[in-house]
Amino acid sequence: MAAQDVLGQTARLASSSALLQVLFRVVTFGLNAFTLRYLSRELIGVVNVRLTLLYSTVVFLAREAFRRACLSGSAKRNWTKTINLLWLTVPLGVFWSIILGLVWLHLLEVPDPSVIPHYQAGVVAFGLSAIIELLGEPFWVLAQAHLFVRLKVIAESLSVVSKCILMVTLVILCPQWGLHIFSLAQLLYVSVLVMCYVIYFVMFLGSPEATKKSFPVARVKALLPNFVEDETFVNWKEARLTWSFFKQSFLKQILTEGERYVMTFLNVLNFGDQGVYDIVNNLGSLVARFIFLPIEESFYVFFAKVLERGKTVKDQKQDDVAMAANVLELLLKLVLLIGLTITVFGYAYSQLALDIYGGSMLSSGTGPDLLRCYSLYVLFLAVNGVTECFTFALMCKEEVDRYNFVMLALSFTFLCISYFLTHWYGSVGFILANCFNMGIRIAHSTHYIYDYFKESTHRPLTGLFPSPALLLVYIISAGITAVSEVLFCCDKGWMARLIHVSTGALCFAATLVTMFCTETKLIHFVRNQ
């Protein structure tokens, strides 16, 4: 597949995934606002922090390394061996579910049964849901490698809608069920997700469309583990790369979910405070993650397909190098501007957003400061996602292994900083520790990118420098909206709030106009893709 075709399909995948993430975040946003009126903060804290951490940890440790290894390189490979390797995620998931389930049941603080009943059943249900989701891993990787955009959108949309319908119904009719509501909804979500992929491939394989596309898998049976006589069960090169990524994924999970591990294992916040933190965290990431995560996932596939892992820039096809460098530069500029916009306007409108969303329960206390810090954290998230997506797509096995040592030191440092900052600043300390963590990771990735391209004429890191005129407009907007917040927000009535919002809208419009006038290359890229 030509590099230009890969870029076009990757851009469509990223945009479709972004729309899907909009759905996820909007649904989560509305669901939290709804459930707050029926369920306790403590219950939401147990579900959204404790049990969701169990599920995400099992899934991440069992499949992340396999995904990165099996999506590297061309889609033309021995798919029988790749599928065999992917099926190993299931026993690995069973192993982690049992080990971590025992930890969650016997080593961690158990919630008061009179306040949060059915905790043990919740742990079992969330562990089981992780295993069910891993049953669809070979289907997901096959679809992602061949850029099946609509399949992912439809499957995840249906699963989210099904989960939400069941949850809302049970919350209204049977609120006394507590954790059983979330357990049943989680099991339904993963079951619908896996079934969508299975049904699609059962119908697709052997069809005229599959034959026309020369799809590498001809029968449904080929999607199951297969032993081939006189051949190894898996591709050992992929297996070794998976092991390298596995060591890294363990550390990356600690860095990604570090604050939740600190909350869960060190009990620095009670379940009610954990619930508030999670609500603010979801609100803060509402815009950030539905854009940055799809870009990272989709363009990881792009860079892995266009450039060959482990080769220097001189050994690559120069046309592909030029395209990859241009795309990387524009992606960095895109996410940087999005991150700056959220940071600048998020600071002045955090308290208003929380007051509208959750009333005084969220807008008083540390809530506004937490969301303001998260607005800054979004900027770090934006840059780190793109720089790491390029770095991980190009690193050879030895470089991945070396990076694992960096991650090990960073993981330990991050956990220590999180613990101390939380004792000093409360939940805001988690965000500050995350900013430090992301800053170090960005420094490592940008150093790798600089070294990779230094022997060429391409300088993609220039995407990290916005035009001076646009930067000036951001600074002026930050000052104006901060003054507006002091004068008009948030206890001076709805008219004052309307003036505050109007002020922000005018500043935002000025920012967009300046952006269109000064960043013409980026605007052209976005329009064409």
N, C-alpha and C positions, 0 to 999 in steps of 0.2 A: 504494500500500500504506500503510495507516495506521501512524502512528509506533509505536503499541503493538504491532502485529503485527511490525514490523521489530525492535523490542526483543526480543520473544519468540523470533523466529527467530535473531537475533544471539546471544542467550544460549545457545540450543541449539548454534549453530555453535561458540561459544567453549568450551562444555563438551565437545563432541565432539572439538574440536581439542586440548583439554587432555588428554583420554584418549589421543589419538593421540600427543601429545608424551610422555606417560608411557611408551608403548610404545617410542618412539625412544630416549629417554634410558635406560630400563632395559636395552634391547638393547645400546646402546653401552656402558653400564656393565658388563654381563656379558661383552660381547665383548672389552673391554680386559682384564678380569681373566683371561679365557680365553687370549687371544693373548699375554699377558705370559709365559705358561708355555711357549709354543712359539716365539715370535719375539723378536728383540732390541729393546731400548729405542730403539736408533738407527733401526731400520726403522719402528717406530711413530711416531717423531718425524718422519721424512721424509713418511710418508703423512698423518698427522693434522695436521701443520702445513704443510709445504711444498706437497704436491700438493693437499690439500683447500683451501688458500688460493688456488691457481690456479683450481680449479673454482668456488669461491664468488665470487671476484672477477669472473670472466667472467659468471657468471649474474647477479650483482648489478648490474653495470654495464649489462648488456644488457636487463634486464627491470624493475628496480625502479621506474624513472621511469614506464614504460608502465603498470605495475600501479596506481600511485598516481593517475595522470591518468585512466585508463579506469575506475576504480572510484569516481571522484568523481561526485556528483550521482545522479540517478535512473537506474534500470535501463531506463527508457523513453528510447531514443535511436536514432540511426541506426546500428544495429549493423553494417551493411555497412562503413561507414567506420571504425568502431572496430576491427573485425576486421582490416581492411587495415592499420591503424596497428600492431596487435599483431604482425602477421607481419614487421614490420621488425625485430623482436627477433632473428630468425634471422640475417640478414646482419650485424647488429651483433655477434651472438655469434661468428660466424665471424671477423670482424675482430679482436675482442679475443682470441680463442683463438690466432690466429696471432701477433699482436704479443706477448702475454704468454708464449705458448709459447716464442718465440725468446728472450725475456728469461730465462725459467726454465732454458733449455738452455745459453745462451751467456754470460750476464752474472752469474748467481748461482753460488755455490760448488757444484760437482758432488760428490755423495757418493763415497766411495772404492768403486770397483766390486767390490773383494774383500769388502767388508762389506755393501754394498747394491747388488746388480746390477740391471740392467734399468731404470735411472732414466729413460733417454730414452723407453722404451716407456711408462713410467708417466705422463710428462708428456703424451704424445700421447693416451693413453687418457682421462685426466682432462679434457683440453681438448675431446676429442670428446664426452665424456659431457655437458658443459655445452651443446653445440650440440644434442644429441639432446633434452635436457630442454626447450630453448627451442621445439622443434617443437610442444610441447603447450601453449604459453602462451595462444593464443586460447581453447582449451577450458577452461583453468583460470580465466581471467578471467570467461568466460561463466558458469561454474558458481558462482564466488564471488559474482558480482553478483546471481545469482538464489538464493543461499543453499542450494545443493545440499549439504547437510551429509553425508549418507551416502556420496556419491560420493567426496568428499575423504578421508573416513575409510577407506573400502575400498581406494581406489587406493594411498594412501601406506602402509597396513598391508601390503598384498600385496607392494609393492615392497621394503619393509624386511625382511619375512620371507624373500622370495626371496634378497635380498642376503646375509642372515645364514646361510641354509642353505648357499649356495654357498661363502661364506667359511670357515665352520667345516669343511665337507667338505674343501676344498683345504688348509686349515692342517693338518688331521690327516693327510691322504694325501700331500700334496706340499709340505711346508714349505720345501723348497729353491727353490720358484718365487719366493719373496719378493714383490717388487712386482707380479708378474703376478697374484697372488691378489687383491690389492686392486683392480687395474685391471679384471679381469674382473667382480668383484663390483660395482664402481661402474657399469660399462656395463650390467649386468643390471638394477641398481636403476632407472636412468633409463629404460631401455627398457620395463620393466614399468609404470612410472608413466605414461608417455605413452600406452601401449597401453590402459591402463584407461580413461583419459579419452576416447580415440578410439572405443573399442568402445562405451562408454556412450552417446555422442552419436549414433553410427551407429544404435543401437537405439532411442534416445529420440526423435530427430527424425522427424516424420511419424507418430508413434504417437498413439493416442487421448488419452493423458495429456498430451502436448505440445499437442495441439489444445485440450484442456480448459483448460489453463493459459494459453492464448493466447501461447505462447512466441514471441518475436520472430524466431527463425530457423526456417525451415520445412524446409530441405533441407540435407543434408550438404555439398553443393557450395557453399552459402552460407558455410561455415566456411573456405573457401579465399579467397585474394585475388581480388577482383572489381572490374573496371573498369565504371563506370556512365557511359553516354554523357551528355555535358553536365553532369557533376558532378565535383567534385574527388575525388581518390583517397582522401584522408583528411579528417577534420574538423580544420580548421586551428586551431580553438580548443583542441582536445585536444592537437594537435601542439605548439603553443606552450607549453602547460602541461607537456607531457612534457619539453620542452627545459629548462624551469625546474627540474623535478624531477631531470632528468639531471645538471645541474650540481651540484645538492645531493647526489644519490646518490653521486657520486664522492667527495665529502668525507665523507659519512656512512659510506661503506665504510672509509675510512681510520680514522675514529674507532671503528667497530665492531670492526674486525680489526687495530687499530693495533699491538698487541703482536706479532702474527704477522708483520706487515710489518717491524717492527724486528728480530725474530729472523731473518727470511729475508734481509733486505737488509744488515743491519749485523753479523750473525754474533756477537751478544753472548752466545749460548748455543750449546753444541755440540748435535748431533742427539740425543744421549742425554738431556741436560737438557731439550731441547724435548719429548721424549717424556714425561718425568715431569711437566713443566708441563701438557701437554695432558691427561694422565690426571687430574691434580688438578683441572684446569679443568672437565673433564667431570663429575667427582664433585661439584664445587661447584655446577655449574649443573643438576644432576639434578632437583632440586625446583623451582628458580627458573624455568627456561625452559619447562618443560612447562605452567606456569600463566600466566606473564606474556606470553609470545609469542602464544598463542592469544587472550588477552584483547585485546592490542594490535591484532592483525590483524582480529578480528571486530568490535570496537567502533569501529575506524576506519571500517568500512563503515556501522555504525549512525549515527555522527555525520555522515558524509558524506551519508547519505540523509535524515536528519531535519532538518538545518540546511543552508542554502544557502551555498556557498563565496563569500566576498568580501562578504557582506552584514553590516551591523551588527546588534546584538542587537535594536534597535528595529524593524528592517525584517523580522524573522523572525516566523513565527506564534508567538504567545506561549505557546500550549499546548505546542508543540514545544520552545521554549526552556526552559520549566519542566521538561519531561521530561528533556531533555539535561543540564540543570544538576543535577538530582537523580541521574541515572545517573552523571554524572561525579564528583559528591561521594562516592557510595557505592563507586564503583570505586576512587577514591583511598584511601578508608578500607580497603577490602578488601586491596589490594596492599600498603598500608602495614603492616597488621597481619601479613600473611604475611611481609613482609620483616623486620619487627622480630623475629618468632618465629625465623626462620632465623638472624638476626644473634646473638640472645641465646643460643640453644642451640647454634648452630654453633661458637661460640668454645670452649666447654668440651668438645665431643665431636669435634673435628677429628682429634686424634691417634688416638683410639680407632677412628674410622671408617677412617682410612688404614691403621692396623695390621691391622684385620680384612680390608680389601680387598686390600692389596698387601704386607703384611708389613713388615719393617724397611726394605726398599728405599724405601717411601713414607713411613713413619712417623718415620724418622730424617732428620736434615738439615733442609732448609727446608720440607719437605712440610707439616707441621702449621701453620707460620706462614703458608704460602701459602693454605691452606684457611681459616684464621681470617680473613685479610684478604678472601678471597673471600666469606665470610659477610657481612661489612660491605658489600661491593660489591653483593651481592644486594639490599640495601635501596635503594641508588641505582638499580639496574636496575628495581626494582618501580615506583618513583615516576616515573622518566623514561619508561617505556613508556607509561603512561596519559596523562601530560601531553603528550607529543609526539604521541600518536595523536589527541588532540583538536585540538591546534594545527595539525597537517598537514592534517586534514580540513577546517579552516575558513579557512586562509590563502588569500588571492587570489594571482594570479601575481606582482604587484609585491612582496607581502610575502615570498613564497618567494624571489624574487630578492634582496631585502635580507638575508634570512636566510642566503643562500649566502655573503655576505661574512663574516658572523659565523662560519659553519662553516669558512671558509678560514683565518681567524685562529686558530680553535680547533684545527684540524687541525695547523697548524704548531707551535703551543704544545704540543699533546699529544705529538707525535713527539719534540720536544726534551726534554720532561719524562720521557718513557718512556726515552729514551736515557740521561739522567743518573741517574735513579733506579735503573735496572737496573745501572749501573756501581757504584752505592753499595750497593744492597740486593739485588742478584741478581734472580731471577725475581719476588720479592715486589714489586719496584719497578713491574712491569707492572700489578699490581692497584691499587697506590696511584695510579698515573697514570690508570688507568681511573676510579677514584673521583673524581678531580679533574675529568676530562672529563665524567662524568655530572652532577656537581654544577653545572657551568657550564650544561649543557644544560637541567637542571631549572630553574635560575634564569631562563633565557630563556623557557621554556614557561610557567612559573607567572606570569611578568610578562605574557605575552600573554593568559592566561586571566583574570587580574585586570582588565586593560584591557578585555577583551571584555565582561565581566559588570558592570563598575562602574556602568553606566547602568541597570542592572536591580536588582531586589530579591534576586536569587539570588547566593549566595556559595559556590560549589562547593569552593573551596580549604579550607573548614573541614574537609573530609574528611582533611586532612593532620594533624589534631590528635586523637589518641586521648584517651579519657577519663582523668582524673588517676588514678583507682583502677587502671585497667588498666596505665598507665605505671608505677605504683608496684610492681605485681606483676611486671612485666618486670624492673625494677631488682633486686628481691629475688631473683628466679629467677637472674639473671645472677650475683649474688654467691654464692648457694648452690652453683650448678653449678660455678663456678670453684674454690671451695674443695674441692668433691668431687673435681674432677680432680686437684688437688694431692695429696689424701690417698689416692685409690684408683686412679688411672690413671697409666701403663698397664702397668707392669712388676711388679705386685704379685699377679699370678695372676687366674684367671677369677672367683673369688668377689668380689674387690675390684672387678673390672670390672662384675659384676652389681649390686653396691651403687651404683656410679656411675651405671649406666643406670637403676636404680630411682629414684634421687634425681632424675634428669632427668625421668622419667615423672611423678613426683608434682608437680614444679614445672610441667610442661607441662599437667597436668590442672587445676591451680589457675589457670593462665593461661586455659585454655578456659572454665572456669566463670565467671571474671570477665568474659571477653569476651561470653558469652551474657547475662550480667546487665546489662552496661553499654552494649553496642552493639546494642540491640534493633532499631533501624531497619535496620541492615546485615543482621542475621540474617533479618529479614522479607524483605528484598530477595533474598537468596541463596536462601531457601526457595521464593519465588514464581517465580524464574526458572529 
